[in-house]
Amino acid sequence: MGSSFAFPLSQGTRPARHCKTSFGARDFGGFQDCFFRDSSALMLLFLLPCEEGLVCFPFHHDHTPIHTQKQWFRETFNHLFAIANSAEAGDAGVHLVSGWQIFQSTPTEELPFWADVVLGFRRMTEAELKKFPQYVFGQAFTTLKCECPAYLPWLEKRIKGSEGWMLTRRIDDLWELYPSFDIVVNCSGLGSRQLAGDAKIFPVRGQVLQVQAPWVEHFIRDGSGLTYIYPGTSHVTLGGTRQKGDWNLSPDAENSREILSRCCALEPSLHGACDIREKVGLRPYRPGVRLQTELLARDGRRLPVVHHYGHGSGGISVHWGTALEAARLVSECVHALRTPIPKSKL
């Protein structure tokens, strides 16, 4: 395994000590960072390094109930909205952004399940659609933009301010953490193929461009989710690709040409963009987010593991909601560890 993986670790029944995490994003694309303020509270950031500026759009998961997806998205949106309305917004890299999602044919569901979560959701007018002559239907709304290069250090600062430690450590087997830790939260993304024996998770390669085009102020997203223009504070992100099973982390020149061509078709002014940079990352995808507890057992020893990975390309849109669920599972593990095992009566 070429890099270490991210493991948030908690100290269950032992006296409180600093938690440890490890990092390594290049091998699996999903860069996660977790922190336990205490045994019942977890804060998690799920990032895609290939897309340093992410706009909150829910991605439909066929294997997750709609009401669950909506809850995760709402909890994440509320969390980020509170940051955007605070004095910390600039440091955290979280702000509101308005724009359009457009379709070449009218979607089956004109009113998506998340319409009442974002702000000001409405159907685009005929006048607005004239900007996109190849499209027949569109949605206008305001959502949140999360600048990950700022958001991650901001969360890290909060962790360290609460006496947390962040250390790099290579792990090849979850049992290496026993007995130093009572509970493990596995956020290892593609690393779970080896660490958790999960053959269902695989990479979805994403390539994007970062360009200088400060006149672009609104996001534009094709309804397929494959072509998008996301303005940020320091650059505009143009996307993208969605290549299943592709582990290649090197930029592909043809991909870059296709991305630029598709985005210029949506926003012709991008022909004047400059300082074009390529970014590549691997999104950890599986049929459904794995968010569950597993009790590992070996030679009479037990190690509770809370699995929390497989968000694919929609991690930033639900990261806080799924983290709250992971925290609930950790609390259950802590409670079980603290509950005395009844002695059998002979």
Rosetta blueprint (number, residue, H / E / L):
1 M L
2 G L
3 S L
4 S L
5 F L
6 A L
7 F L
8 P L
9 L E
10 S E
11 Q L
12 G L
13 T L
14 R L
15 P L
16 A L
17 R L
18 H L
19 C L
20 K L
21 T L
22 S L
23 F L
24 G L
25 A L
26 R L
27 D L
28 F L
29 G L
30 G L
31 F E
32 Q E
33 D E
34 C E
35 F E
36 F E
37 R E
38 D E
39 S L
40 S L
41 A E
42 L E
43 M E
44 L E
45 L E
46 F E
47 L E
48 L L
49 P L
50 C L
51 E L
52 E L
53 G E
54 L E
55 V E
56 C L
57 F L
58 P L
59 F L
60 H L
61 H L
62 D L
63 H L
64 T L
65 P L
66 I H
67 H H
68 T H
69 Q H
70 K H
71 Q H
72 W H
73 F H
74 R H
75 E H
76 T H
77 F H
78 N H
79 H H
80 L H
81 F H
82 A H
83 I H
84 A H
85 N L
86 S L
87 A L
88 E L
89 A H
90 G H
91 D H
92 A H
93 G L
94 V E
95 H E
96 L E
97 V E
98 S E
99 G E
100 W E
101 Q E
102 I E
103 F E
104 Q L
105 S L
106 T L
107 P L
108 T L
109 E L
110 E L
111 L L
112 P L
113 F L
114 W L
115 A L
116 D L
117 V L
118 V L
119 L E
120 G E
121 F E
122 R E
123 R E
124 M L
125 T L
126 E H
127 A H
128 E H
129 L H
130 K L
131 K L
132 F L
133 P L
134 Q L
135 Y L
136 V L
137 F E
138 G E
139 Q E
140 A E
141 F E
142 T E
143 T E
144 L E
145 K E
146 C E
147 E E
148 C H
149 P H
150 A H
151 Y H
152 L H
153 P H
154 W H
155 L H
156 E H
157 K H
158 R H
159 I H
160 K H
161 G H
162 S L
163 E L
164 G L
165 W L
166 M L
167 L L
168 T L
169 R L
170 R L
171 I L
172 D L
173 D L
174 L H
175 W H
176 E H
177 L H
178 Y L
179 P L
180 S L
181 F L
182 D L
183 I E
184 V E
185 V E
186 N E
187 C L
188 S L
189 G H
190 L H
191 G H
192 S H
193 R H
194 Q H
195 L H
196 A L
197 G L
198 D L
199 A L
200 K L
201 I L
202 F E
203 P E
204 V E
205 R E
206 G E
207 Q E
208 V E
209 L E
210 Q E
211 V E
212 Q E
213 A L
214 P L
215 W L
216 V L
217 E L
218 H L
219 F E
220 I E
221 R E
222 D E
223 G L
224 S L
225 G L
226 L L
227 T L
228 Y E
229 I E
230 Y E
231 P E
232 G L
233 T L
234 S L
235 H L
236 V E
237 T E
238 L E
239 G E
240 G L
241 T L
242 R L
243 Q E
244 K E
245 G L
246 D L
247 W L
248 N L
249 L L
250 S L
251 P L
252 D L
253 A H
254 E H
255 N H
256 S H
257 R H
258 E H
259 I H
260 L H
261 S H
262 R H
263 C H
264 C H
265 A H
266 L H
267 E L
268 P H
269 S H
270 L H
271 H H
272 G H
273 A L
274 C E
275 D E
276 I E
277 R E
278 E E
279 K E
280 V E
281 G E
282 L E
283 R E
284 P E
285 Y E
286 R E
287 P E
288 G E
289 V E
290 R E
291 L E
292 Q E
293 T E
294 E E
295 L E
296 L E
297 A E
298 R E
299 D L
300 G L
301 R E
302 R E
303 L E
304 P E
305 V E
306 V E
307 H E
308 H E
309 Y E
310 G E
311 H E
312 G H
313 S H
314 G H
315 G H
316 I H
317 S H
318 V H
319 H H
320 W H
321 G H
322 T H
323 A H
324 L H
325 E H
326 A H
327 A H
328 R H
329 L H
330 V H
331 S H
332 E H
333 C H
334 V H
335 H H
336 A H
337 L H
338 R H
339 T L
340 P L
341 I L
342 P L
343 K L
344 S L
345 K L
346 L L
